[in-house]
Amino acid sequence: MGRNWWHFPALAGLVVWLGAGLAAAGDGPLRALENGDAAKGWQAVGRIELDGRGFCTGALIAPDLVLTAAHCLFDKTSGAPVPLSGLEFLAGWRNGRAEAYRRVRRGIVHPEYRYDAPDDIARVAHDLALLQLEQAIRLPGLRPFETGDRPRMGAAVGVVSYAEGRSEAPSLQEVCHVLAGQPGVVMLSCAVDFGASGAPVFRVEGGVPRIVSVVSAKAAWNARPVALGSTLGASLALLQAQLAAGEGGIAQSGPPPRQFGQGGARETGGARFVRP
């Protein structure tokens, strides 16, 4: 563990929830990207339609690859995988139109992610997935994002997401901060809400935004709203290797169905978790 890594406070002080998001002191406001000029450079972020069961956020990291959260690929009521035929990526979705519409050929989730596992911080660390599109998106001005290393404590980051109440255009929070973390997970002051699952967390380096984390859950720590993000590194490399080898597709296997109450909560190690 390097000197730039850190631990979360005691899990007993962390409550995962899904109320309205609030920015921390010193963080920037959410800004809607409602027109072409505002959205320029962010069109590779898109809305993922989930077979009529809701939506998540995702981002292109290659012309045919979308990075998102693993839990987006499972039905929150039954725990069964969402049919790939019902998934669609709407690149740059804004005010009823997208820059590109693509169906999904394959979905790959982290091999250690289990939707029906107990809710804990370790589950967030593995909450990553890749969607391979049926057809690559190659359009002028729409460039996939590069990825980067995990951000350090105190680093300024940004988030582009769709969410409840702002589902028809993405919103950009240019500045929020890394508050704490542990291997595979970062705690962020970024404002997130329903639908922001899978949203890319950016670190701007040399003027280039690089994805350094993916929004997994929303939480409250010591009465302060925070977001939890999965970091990339070895996890992303593993997903890419599985994809190249033709392994790990959710269409071939998935966790056994398990019934969850909508919006239900349960106690785990002193912290209350609610599924996105």
C-alpha positions as CSV (number, residue, x, y, z in Angstrom):
1,M,0.0,0.0,0.0
2,G,1.6,3.2,-1.1
3,R,2.0,6.4,0.9
4,N,-0.7,8.1,-1.2
5,W,-3.3,5.6,-0.3
6,W,-5.6,5.8,2.7
7,H,-8.4,4.1,4.7
8,F,-12.0,5.0,5.2
9,P,-13.2,6.0,8.6
10,A,-15.0,3.2,10.5
11,L,-17.6,1.5,8.4
12,A,-20.1,2.1,11.3
13,G,-20.1,5.7,10.4
14,L,-21.0,5.2,6.7
15,V,-24.6,4.9,5.6
16,V,-25.3,4.2,1.9
17,W,-28.5,6.0,0.8
18,L,-30.1,7.5,-2.2
19,G,-31.6,10.9,-1.2
20,A,-30.9,14.1,-2.9
21,G,-27.2,15.0,-3.6
22,L,-25.6,17.9,-2.0
23,A,-22.2,19.5,-2.8
24,A,-19.6,19.8,-0.1
25,A,-18.1,23.2,0.8
26,G,-15.6,24.2,-1.8
27,D,-17.1,22.0,-4.5
28,G,-18.5,23.4,-7.7
29,P,-22.2,23.4,-8.7
30,L,-23.8,21.0,-11.2
31,R,-24.1,22.6,-14.6
32,A,-26.5,21.2,-17.2
33,L,-24.9,20.5,-20.6
34,E,-28.1,21.4,-22.5
35,N,-26.7,22.7,-25.8
36,G,-24.0,21.7,-28.2
37,D,-21.5,24.3,-27.0
38,A,-21.8,23.3,-23.4
39,A,-21.7,19.6,-24.2
40,K,-18.6,19.9,-26.5
41,G,-16.0,17.4,-25.4
42,W,-18.4,15.4,-23.2
43,Q,-20.4,13.6,-25.9
44,A,-18.8,10.3,-25.1
45,V,-20.7,10.2,-21.9
46,G,-24.1,8.7,-22.5
47,R,-27.3,7.3,-20.9
48,I,-27.6,3.5,-20.7
49,E,-31.2,2.4,-21.2
50,L,-32.0,-0.7,-19.1
51,D,-34.8,-2.6,-20.8
52,G,-37.4,-0.1,-19.7
53,R,-36.4,-0.5,-16.1
54,G,-34.5,2.7,-15.6
55,F,-31.2,4.1,-16.8
56,C,-27.6,4.4,-15.7
57,T,-24.7,6.6,-17.0
58,G,-21.7,5.2,-18.9
59,A,-18.8,6.5,-21.0
60,L,-16.9,5.4,-24.0
61,I,-13.3,4.3,-23.4
62,A,-12.9,2.8,-26.9
63,P,-15.1,3.2,-30.0
64,D,-17.0,0.1,-29.1
65,L,-16.5,-0.1,-25.3
66,V,-18.6,1.6,-22.6
67,L,-17.4,1.7,-19.0
68,T,-20.1,1.6,-16.3
69,A,-21.1,0.1,-12.9
70,A,-21.7,-3.6,-12.7
71,H,-24.9,-3.3,-10.7
72,C,-26.5,-1.5,-13.6
73,L,-26.6,-4.9,-15.5
74,F,-28.8,-6.6,-12.9
75,D,-32.5,-6.2,-12.2
76,K,-32.8,-4.6,-8.8
77,T,-36.0,-6.6,-7.9
78,S,-35.0,-10.1,-9.0
79,G,-31.2,-9.9,-9.0
80,A,-31.2,-11.5,-12.5
81,P,-29.1,-10.0,-15.3
82,V,-30.8,-7.5,-17.5
83,P,-31.3,-9.0,-21.0
84,L,-28.6,-7.7,-23.3
85,S,-31.3,-7.2,-26.0
86,G,-32.8,-4.6,-23.7
87,L,-29.6,-2.5,-23.3
88,E,-28.9,0.6,-25.4
89,F,-26.2,3.2,-25.1
90,L,-27.3,6.7,-26.1
91,A,-24.1,8.6,-26.6
92,G,-24.4,12.3,-25.7
93,W,-28.1,12.1,-25.1
94,R,-29.5,15.6,-24.8
95,N,-33.1,16.9,-25.1
96,G,-34.5,13.9,-26.9
97,R,-31.7,13.1,-29.2
98,A,-28.4,11.3,-29.0
99,E,-25.2,11.7,-31.0
100,A,-25.3,7.9,-31.6
101,Y,-27.6,5.0,-30.6
102,R,-26.0,1.6,-30.1
103,R,-27.3,-1.8,-28.9
104,V,-25.0,-4.0,-26.8
105,R,-23.3,-7.2,-28.0
106,R,-21.7,-8.3,-24.7
107,G,-21.6,-7.3,-21.0
108,I,-18.6,-8.1,-18.8
109,V,-18.7,-7.6,-15.1
110,H,-15.8,-7.9,-12.7
111,P,-15.4,-11.6,-11.8
112,E,-15.5,-10.9,-8.1
113,Y,-18.7,-8.8,-8.3
114,R,-21.8,-10.5,-7.0
115,Y,-25.1,-8.6,-7.1
116,D,-26.5,-10.9,-4.3
117,A,-23.5,-10.5,-2.0
118,P,-23.8,-8.6,1.3
119,D,-23.6,-4.8,0.8
120,D,-20.2,-3.6,2.0
121,I,-17.3,-1.6,0.8
122,A,-15.7,-4.6,-0.8
123,R,-18.7,-4.9,-3.1
124,V,-18.1,-1.3,-4.3
125,A,-14.5,-2.1,-5.2
126,H,-15.7,-4.7,-7.8
127,D,-18.6,-2.7,-9.1
128,L,-17.3,-2.3,-12.6
129,A,-18.5,-3.5,-16.0
130,L,-17.8,-3.1,-19.7
131,L,-20.4,-3.1,-22.5
132,Q,-19.2,-4.0,-25.9
133,L,-21.4,-2.3,-28.5
134,E,-22.8,-4.0,-31.6
135,Q,-21.2,-1.4,-33.7
136,A,-18.3,1.0,-32.9
137,I,-19.0,4.8,-32.6
138,R,-16.7,6.7,-34.9
139,L,-17.9,10.3,-35.3
140,P,-16.0,13.5,-35.6
141,G,-15.9,15.3,-32.3
142,L,-16.9,12.3,-30.3
143,R,-13.8,10.8,-28.9
144,P,-13.5,8.0,-26.3
145,F,-12.0,9.0,-23.0
146,E,-8.6,7.9,-21.7
147,T,-8.4,6.3,-18.3
148,G,-6.0,7.2,-15.5
149,D,-4.6,6.1,-12.2
150,R,-6.5,6.3,-8.9
151,P,-6.8,9.9,-7.6
152,R,-5.0,10.9,-4.4
153,M,-6.6,12.1,-1.3
154,G,-7.6,15.7,-1.6
155,A,-7.4,15.6,-5.4
156,A,-9.9,17.7,-7.4
157,V,-12.0,15.6,-9.7
158,G,-15.2,16.1,-11.7
159,V,-18.3,14.1,-12.7
160,V,-20.6,14.0,-15.7
161,S,-23.8,12.2,-15.1
162,Y,-27.5,11.8,-15.8
163,A,-29.8,11.4,-12.8
164,E,-33.3,11.7,-11.5
165,G,-34.6,15.1,-12.3
166,R,-31.9,15.7,-14.9
167,S,-32.3,12.7,-17.1
168,E,-32.7,14.5,-20.4
169,A,-29.3,16.2,-20.5
170,P,-26.0,15.4,-18.7
171,S,-24.8,17.6,-15.9
172,L,-21.2,18.4,-15.2
173,Q,-19.8,19.0,-11.7
174,E,-16.4,20.4,-12.6
175,V,-14.9,20.4,-9.1
176,C,-15.5,18.0,-6.2
177,H,-12.9,16.2,-4.1
178,V,-11.5,12.9,-3.0
179,L,-12.2,12.6,0.7
180,A,-10.8,9.2,1.6
181,G,-10.4,5.7,0.2
182,Q,-9.1,2.2,0.4
183,P,-7.9,-0.2,-2.2
184,G,-10.4,-0.2,-5.1
185,V,-12.7,2.5,-3.6
186,V,-12.7,6.2,-3.2
187,M,-15.0,8.4,-1.2
188,L,-16.0,11.6,-3.0
189,S,-17.7,14.9,-2.2
190,C,-19.4,14.8,-5.7
191,A,-23.2,15.2,-6.0
192,V,-24.9,12.1,-7.3
193,D,-28.4,10.7,-7.4
194,F,-30.6,7.9,-9.0
195,G,-29.3,7.3,-12.5
196,A,-25.7,8.5,-11.8
197,S,-24.6,4.9,-11.2
198,G,-21.8,4.2,-13.7
199,A,-21.0,7.9,-14.2
200,P,-17.3,8.7,-15.0
201,V,-15.2,10.5,-12.4
202,F,-12.6,12.6,-14.2
203,R,-9.2,13.9,-13.3
204,V,-7.9,16.6,-15.7
205,E,-4.2,16.1,-16.4
206,G,-2.5,18.4,-18.9
207,G,-5.8,19.6,-20.1
208,V,-7.0,16.1,-20.9
209,P,-9.9,14.6,-18.8
210,R,-9.1,11.0,-17.8
211,I,-11.6,8.7,-16.2
212,V,-10.2,7.6,-12.8
213,S,-13.2,6.1,-11.1
214,V,-16.8,5.1,-11.7
215,V,-19.7,6.1,-9.4
216,S,-21.0,3.0,-7.6
217,A,-23.2,4.3,-4.7
218,K,-24.2,7.2,-2.7
219,A,-23.7,7.5,1.0
220,A,-23.8,9.6,4.1
221,W,-20.8,9.8,6.4
222,N,-21.2,11.7,9.7
223,A,-24.4,13.2,8.2
224,R,-22.4,14.4,5.2
225,P,-23.5,13.3,1.7
226,V,-20.8,11.5,-0.2
227,A,-20.4,9.3,-3.3
228,L,-18.5,6.0,-3.4
229,G,-16.6,5.2,-6.6
230,S,-14.8,2.1,-7.9
231,T,-11.3,2.8,-9.1
232,L,-9.9,1.3,-12.3
233,G,-6.3,0.0,-12.6
234,A,-6.0,-3.7,-12.4
235,S,-9.8,-4.2,-12.4
236,L,-10.2,-2.5,-15.7
237,A,-7.3,-4.4,-17.2
238,L,-8.9,-7.7,-16.0
239,L,-12.2,-6.8,-17.7
240,Q,-10.4,-6.0,-20.9
241,A,-8.5,-9.3,-20.8
242,Q,-11.8,-11.2,-20.2
243,L,-13.4,-9.4,-23.1
244,A,-10.5,-10.2,-25.4
245,A,-10.6,-13.9,-24.3
246,G,-14.4,-14.2,-24.7
247,E,-14.9,-14.9,-21.0
248,G,-17.2,-13.6,-18.3
249,G,-20.2,-12.4,-20.3
250,I,-23.3,-12.0,-18.2
251,A,-25.4,-13.5,-21.0
252,Q,-23.7,-16.8,-20.3
253,S,-23.8,-16.8,-16.5
254,G,-25.0,-14.8,-13.6
255,P,-25.9,-14.9,-9.9
256,P,-29.0,-16.9,-8.9
257,P,-32.1,-14.7,-8.8
258,R,-32.8,-13.2,-5.3
259,Q,-35.7,-11.1,-4.3
260,F,-35.0,-7.6,-2.9
261,G,-37.6,-5.1,-1.8
262,Q,-37.7,-1.9,-3.7
263,G,-35.8,0.7,-1.7
264,G,-35.3,-1.8,1.2
265,A,-32.4,-1.5,3.6
266,R,-30.6,-4.0,5.8
267,E,-27.9,-3.8,8.4
268,T,-24.4,-4.9,7.6
269,G,-21.5,-4.4,10.0
270,G,-23.1,-1.3,11.5
271,A,-23.9,0.5,8.2
272,R,-27.2,0.7,6.4
273,F,-27.0,0.1,2.7
274,V,-29.7,0.6,0.1
275,R,-29.3,-0.7,-3.5
276,P,-29.1,1.9,-6.3
